[in-house]
Amino acid sequence: MPEAAHSNQFTSTSSANAADNGTAGGNATSGTASAEQPAPYGGPATAPAAPPRRIRTLDLIKAKAEGRRWAMLTSYDQYTAALFEQAGVEALLIGDSAANNVYGHATTLPVTVDELIPLARAVASATSRALIVADLPFGSYEISDEQAVATAVRFMKEAGVHAVKLEGGARMASRIKAITTAGIPVMAHIGFTPQAEHNLGGYKVQGRGEAGEALLDDARAVAEAGAFSVVMEMVPSGLAGQVTAELTIPTVGIGAGADCDAQVLVWQDMAGLRTGRAPRFVKRYADLHSVLTGAVGTYVEEVKSGVFPEPERSFD
């Protein structure tokens, strides 16, 4: 859906205020022409359009309070970042999922801060409206509050992101508090946490049965520590709905049902670039794998047959 269909819920009120002041279609003032009767011999130059305002964490919190949902996708490069923003995605995540989807690793564990920062810088530089969030990769925040703050500061200074995300509930409350105290917004991540997959025994739904109370405690703890939102991954939908109803900060679901305030997917999953078996919670909105395979196949055939480049694509 085009950006225009989404942007109104997060735009500022500057246009409305201008109209009230008579500067954008309001009543004429002394010495100026009305909107209905423009000056016959010209007038002041048209003011340039104001640049789009960045979505802030407070905008997302306000959206929850007003019952408005929002969308989040991963992004790791300038082209997808600009495209997703234009399509109306409110928040972009430079996920540690780059380990799987950019660098070719089997899990998220190997990716480093130095590998994620250039990707985050590209996404932040290519956008003007979306909130940009970067994952803190495995090993970059677990040791101490000081390590967590230092890593978050690097992402803010070197990549230009607007918030960071880290995995873990109550056990990471002190990290969240330390980072937010340093002036950096934090998105928490509870339920299934991919960086802890070996400790969790693999890709398993979290929070079933008696474990539900522990997940509720995690959600409360990250909110109390100052997180502006919380991702819930692979959590029973009923429990996710309970968390969403209790917290005043927005919940972001990925395999957590429809009651969350927002949803996030890895873009390669969403667009069908990744093939093979997908997690149950993934919905493929396109078949980008087939589109690119067809385009590249045609290119190869034309090169080998001499069809490409055509005369009009060559120089005299």
Disulfide bonds with the S-S distance in Angstrom:
none
